[in-house]
Amino acid sequence: MSTSRADRPRIAITSGEPAGVGPELCVQLAAGGIADCDFVVLGDRELLASRAAAIGLPCTAAVEHYALRAPARAGILDSKNSPYVIELLEAALAGLAAGRFDAMVTAPVHKGVIADTGLAFTGHTEYLAERTGCARPVMLLVAGTLRVALVTTHLPLRRVPDALSQPEIEAVIGVLHDDLIKKFGIAAPRIAVLGLNPHAGEGGHLGSEDDGIIAPAIAAARAPDTAFVPRELARCDAVLAMYHDQGLPTLKHAGFGHAVNVTLGLPVLRTSVDHGTALDLAGTGRADVGSLAAAVALAVDLVRRRDL
């Protein structure tokens, strides 16, 4: 049961992969302060204090302590700590279910080191969907007024065409449409849909998926080489891309450093940074807190819209 405090929403931030930049980003966020919410960092208290000392900042974050399974070194992955990373996600979900938190924000995790433990983990989106019973999660990336959703997420490129179907695309459009209304307050969402192949298949000469799968699922498919021009973007509230690297380069260019990942379709509110663990930056103090700050700000905005 939600006990949302719309005036000061309470946000859970999972600090993510302990060898990555997540812990120090949480430290930076707390040091900078966020005026319109209360946030709690889920993670190892000693790790956060150690990373704060390494980057020359005080550790002022409110911390809900979960112990590392093994000592963590900045930039050095250790699969022994993968259960700890999963524990943080479970703790956030439990807090949401109990009404202690209004939304969760996730710092980056490393999919590979988690998979090394034998857990079939392909990303936050899929994991949170499974744990909350969500049949159709949709990844939405947000940078200001630019919103890009994905039909497929963490798939090898060679598997994307086989993963597309008319019912799948229709279902994703449905989730995107509904959550643009419910979560973003857009009364009549306008969605531009990208084709899969160059020039939307060129009438079948460059692939059959656009005419055979995508076009039947929408009123008109838009080609990837024209949908992102400013004139077209001004006419739509979101762009739906067929695969991960079709939609994200433009969004990251437009919103570098402050883009946010939102999981649509979940029964809980979840936002995230739009970058990875950045192992090479961990412990240096050079990691940019902009995306995490934007993720928290968007989570606060979504809580308030939900509670109107």
GUMI-898607 format. One line per 8 residues: number of its first residue (from 1); their letters; for each residue x, y, z of C-alpha. Coordinates in pm, 1 decimal. Example, Ala and Ser with C-alpha at 12.3 -4.5 7.8 and 13.67 -1.06 7.14 Angstrom:
<nodes>
1 = as = 1230.0/-450.0/780.0; 1367.0/-106.0/714.0;
</nodes>
This chain:
<nodes>
1 = mstsradr = 0.0/0.0/0.0; 141.2/338.8/-97.6; 179.8/604.9/168.6; 310.2/864.9/-73.1; 417.7/1200.9/64.3; 366.8/1412.5/-247.5; 514.8/1721.4/-77.7; 840.9/1533.5/-5.5;
9 = priaitsg = 844.1/1195.9/-177.3; 1069.1/932.5/-23.8; 1301.5/779.1/-282.6; 1511.0/461.3/-250.3; 1840.9/473.3/-440.9; 2015.4/141.5/-495.4; 2389.7/210.4/-507.4; 2453.4/-58.5/-769.1;
17 = epagvgpe = 2776.4/-238.7/-856.6; 3017.4/-166.7/-569.4; 3322.4/-156.3/-798.6; 3159.7/101.3/-1025.2; 3071.9/468.0/-994.9; 2732.6/412.9/-829.9; 2845.9/449.8/-467.2; 3035.2/773.2/-526.4;
25 = lcvqlaag = 2751.6/918.2/-734.2; 2524.1/862.6/-434.7; 2779.9/1043.0/-217.4; 2797.9/1332.0/-464.8; 2420.0/1354.6/-483.5; 2390.8/1376.8/-104.6; 2667.9/1636.2/-83.6; 2493.3/1853.1/-341.3;
33 = giadcdfv = 2154.8/1809.3/-180.0; 1807.5/1773.0/-331.0; 1556.5/2010.2/-179.9; 1222.9/1854.4/-272.2; 1249.2/1491.9/-160.5; 1394.9/1262.4/102.0; 1615.4/988.5/-38.2; 1773.8/687.8/121.0;
41 = vlgdrell = 2076.4/513.8/-28.1; 2064.1/135.2/-7.6; 2415.7/-3.4/23.3; 2711.2/-87.7/240.7; 2774.3/197.7/483.2; 3150.8/140.2/498.6; 3176.6/124.4/119.4; 2999.8/459.7/84.9;
49 = asraaaig = 3219.9/616.5/353.2; 3532.3/478.2/188.3; 3433.6/603.7/-155.5; 3344.3/943.3/-8.7; 3690.6/968.5/144.2; 3852.1/866.3/-185.7; 3685.3/1153.9/-371.2; 3726.7/1406.5/-91.1;
57 = lpctaave = 3363.6/1446.3/11.3; 3180.2/1387.0/339.4; 2934.8/1099.1/345.3; 2614.1/1279.8/435.9; 2366.6/1040.8/270.4; 2098.9/866.4/472.6; 2202.9/502.5/433.6; 2006.6/182.2/476.8;
65 = hyalrapa = 2287.0/-65.1/538.4; 2334.7/-390.9/349.2; 2668.5/-562.6/390.2; 2902.6/-644.0/104.8; 2983.4/-1010.9/57.8; 3350.5/-933.2/-8.4; 3571.3/-622.0/9.9; 3511.6/-396.4/-290.1;
73 = ragildsk = 3786.3/-220.3/-483.3; 3705.2/63.3/-720.8; 3726.6/-58.2/-1078.9; 3776.8/-426.6/-991.2; 3474.6/-652.8/-1038.2; 3415.1/-939.5/-797.5; 3129.7/-1182.9/-860.4; 3113.7/-1254.1/-487.1;
81 = nspyviel = 2931.5/-923.6/-453.1; 2666.5/-1000.6/-714.7; 2422.3/-1133.9/-450.4; 2468.6/-803.5/-266.5; 2370.8/-610.1/-580.8; 2054.9/-819.5/-616.5; 1980.2/-776.7/-245.3; 1967.1/-399.4/-293.2;
89 = leaalagl = 1703.6/-437.4/-564.8; 1500.9/-672.8/-347.8; 1522.1/-431.0/-56.5; 1395.9/-144.0/-270.3; 1105.3/-353.8/-398.4; 1018.5/-462.7/-45.2; 1025.3/-100.8/70.6; 795.3/2.5/-211.9;
97 = aagrfdam = 554.4/-281.2/-134.3; 547.7/-178.6/232.1; 484.9/186.3/147.2; 816.3/304.8/294.3; 927.8/438.1/-43.8; 737.3/613.2/-320.4; 979.3/530.3/-602.7; 1311.9/361.3/-665.0;
105 = vtapvhkg = 1613.3/495.7/-852.8; 1886.2/256.8/-960.1; 2257.1/322.5/-998.4; 2426.1/106.5/-1265.2; 2493.6/-264.3/-1228.2; 2725.5/-485.7/-1431.1; 2520.9/-749.5/-1612.6; 2821.5/-964.1/-1699.6;
113 = viadtgla = 2953.5/-1013.0/-1347.2; 2601.9/-1097.8/-1223.2; 2558.5/-1348.9/-1507.3; 2892.1/-1503.9/-1406.4; 2721.8/-1628.6/-1089.6; 2472.4/-1829.5/-1296.5; 2181.2/-1589.7/-1254.5; 1997.3/-1524.5/-1582.3;
121 = ftghteyl = 2022.4/-1147.8/-1545.9; 1988.4/-937.2/-1861.5; 1924.1/-603.4/-1693.2; 1722.0/-404.4/-1440.7; 1425.4/-379.1/-1676.5; 1375.6/-751.8/-1717.8; 1458.9/-837.1/-1355.4; 1217.8/-585.1/-1205.2;
129 = aertgcar = 946.0/-691.5/-1447.9; 979.5/-1053.8/-1342.6; 984.6/-969.3/-971.7; 672.5/-750.0/-996.6; 475.8/-975.6/-1230.7; 488.1/-728.1/-1518.0; 430.2/-909.3/-1846.9; 526.7/-620.6/-2074.0;
137 = pvmllvag = 799.4/-387.0/-1942.1; 899.4/-105.8/-2175.6; 1226.8/83.0/-2156.1; 1183.1/457.0/-2202.3; 1475.6/699.2/-2216.1; 1402.8/1062.2/-2133.0; 1612.1/1373.0/-2198.5; 1408.5/1686.9/-2145.2;
145 = tlrvalvt = 1115.6/1670.7/-2386.5; 1274.9/1393.6/-2596.0; 1142.0/1047.6/-2508.3; 1256.3/729.2/-2682.3; 1103.0/389.0/-2605.4; 1230.1/50.3/-2721.0; 1046.7/-255.1/-2852.1; 1344.3/-483.1/-2777.6;
153 = thlplrrv = 1605.4/-409.3/-2514.2; 1916.2/-612.0/-2438.4; 1928.5/-839.9/-2740.9; 2214.3/-915.2/-2980.8; 2147.8/-728.1/-3304.1; 2123.3/-1047.2/-3509.2; 1825.3/-1158.9/-3296.0; 1622.1/-838.1/-3323.0;
161 = pdalsqpe = 1423.7/-913.4/-3643.3; 1313.2/-1251.4/-3510.0; 1197.1/-1086.7/-3186.3; 963.0/-847.2/-3367.2; 600.2/-933.6/-3429.4; 285.7/-735.7/-3491.5; 130.5/-830.3/-3153.8; 455.3/-740.2/-2972.8;
169 = ieavigvl = 477.4/-396.1/-3132.6; 108.7/-329.2/-3071.5; 149.3/-426.8/-2706.2; 451.4/-200.1/-2657.6; 269.0/89.6/-2822.6; -18.6/24.7/-2582.7; 202.6/36.6/-2272.2; 381.9/347.0/-2398.6;
177 = hddlikkf = 53.0/520.9/-2480.5; -104.9/436.5/-2144.1; 195.6/542.2/-1935.4; 244.1/866.4/-2127.1; -108.1/944.1/-2007.8; -85.9/804.5/-1653.5; 274.2/883.1/-1563.6; 355.3/1188.3/-1776.0;
185 = giaapria = 15.8/1356.8/-1786.9; -4.5/1373.1/-2167.9; -375.8/1361.7/-2249.2; -349.7/1246.5/-2612.2; -0.9/1101.7/-2675.9; 148.2/1122.9/-3025.3; 396.4/842.2/-3093.4; 634.1/823.4/-3389.1;
193 = vlglnpha = 736.7/467.7/-3477.2; 1068.8/391.7/-3643.9; 1113.5/130.9/-3913.7; 1365.0/-149.5/-3874.4; 1547.7/-140.1/-4206.4; 1695.7/155.9/-4396.7; 1417.1/364.7/-4550.1; 1161.2/136.9/-4379.1;
201 = gegghlgs = 1257.9/-150.7/-4608.6; 1230.2/42.6/-4935.4; 912.1/-139.1/-5034.9; 1059.0/-478.6/-4947.4; 1388.2/-434.2/-5131.3; 1581.1/-379.7/-4805.5; 1391.3/-623.5/-4584.9; 1036.2/-743.6/-4536.2;
209 = eddgiiap = 988.4/-662.0/-4167.8; 866.6/-305.5/-4217.3; 585.2/-388.6/-4459.6; 507.0/-729.2/-4311.6; 529.3/-662.4/-3936.5; 569.2/-298.0/-3839.5; 331.9/-125.2/-4082.5; 33.1/-346.2/-3990.0;
217 = aiaaarap = 92.1/-260.3/-3623.2; 73.6/114.1/-3676.2; -106.4/361.0/-3902.3; 221.2/458.4/-4075.7; 581.5/359.7/-4005.1; 836.0/639.7/-3995.1; 1184.0/582.8/-4136.7; 1477.5/614.9/-3890.9;
225 = dtafvpre = 1656.9/869.5/-4107.0; 1374.1/1125.9/-4082.0; 1197.2/1071.6/-3749.1; 1459.6/1252.4/-3540.2; 1465.3/1579.8/-3734.0; 1335.7/1870.1/-3520.1; 1023.7/1918.2/-3733.0; 914.6/1559.3/-3676.3;
233 = larcdavl = 1003.5/1557.4/-3306.4; 791.4/1867.9/-3252.7; 489.4/1668.4/-3368.8; 526.7/1375.3/-3129.5; 547.1/1305.2/-2758.4; 763.0/992.3/-2789.2; 956.2/793.6/-3046.5; 936.7/413.9/-3050.6;
241 = amyhdqgl = 1254.0/243.3/-3175.0; 1280.7/-124.1/-3265.9; 1609.2/-189.3/-3085.2; 1851.1/-47.7/-2830.2; 2112.5/122.3/-3046.9; 1859.8/252.0/-3297.0; 1704.3/490.9/-3049.3; 1970.1/563.9/-2789.5;
249 = ptlkhagf = 2249.0/739.2/-2986.2; 2028.2/1035.4/-3074.4; 1886.7/1059.3/-2724.0; 2230.8/1039.3/-2561.5; 2361.1/1305.3/-2797.4; 2070.4/1533.5/-2710.1; 2078.4/1462.2/-2337.5; 2436.6/1362.4/-2261.6;
257 = ghavnvtl = 2493.6/1361.1/-1886.9; 2131.6/1412.1/-1784.7; 1925.0/1147.8/-1964.3; 1711.8/910.1/-1756.4; 1593.4/551.9/-1802.8; 1231.7/484.9/-1698.1; 1069.2/141.5/-1689.6; 710.0/162.5/-1809.4;
265 = glpvlrts = 448.1/-101.2/-1734.3; 567.1/-173.6/-1380.8; 330.3/-143.7/-1084.9; 601.0/66.0/-914.3; 788.5/379.1/-1020.9; 1147.5/314.7/-1126.9; 1397.6/547.0/-1288.7; 1768.4/501.1/-1348.9;
273 = vdhgtald = 2083.1/657.3/-1483.4; 2138.6/613.8/-1856.6; 2500.9/499.0/-1826.3; 2697.8/196.8/-1712.3; 2927.8/124.6/-1421.2; 3220.6/326.3/-1568.3; 3480.2/113.6/-1392.5; 3761.8/331.5/-1525.5;
281 = lagtgrad = 3619.8/634.4/-1342.9; 3533.9/462.2/-1014.2; 3712.0/617.0/-717.4; 3849.4/911.8/-915.6; 3583.9/1171.7/-839.8; 3547.1/1245.3/-1212.1; 3211.5/1068.1/-1258.4; 2927.4/1304.9/-1352.8;
289 = vgslaaav = 2633.3/1294.2/-1112.2; 2401.9/1464.9/-1363.8; 2213.6/1156.7/-1479.4; 2152.6/1030.6/-1124.3; 2030.1/1374.6/-1017.5; 1798.8/1384.1/-1321.3; 1671.3/1033.0/-1241.0; 1580.6/1137.8/-887.7;
297 = alavdlvr = 1416.5/1459.2/-1011.0; 1207.2/1266.5/-1264.2; 1108.9/1010.6/-999.3; 987.3/1294.5/-777.9; 791.7/1443.3/-1067.5; 630.8/1107.0/-1148.8; 529.6/1053.9/-785.3; 363.1/1393.9/-777.8;
305 = rrdl = 183.0/1338.7/-1107.9; 58.3/1001.6/-985.3; -79.6/1154.6/-670.4; -265.3/1443.3/-834.4;
</nodes>
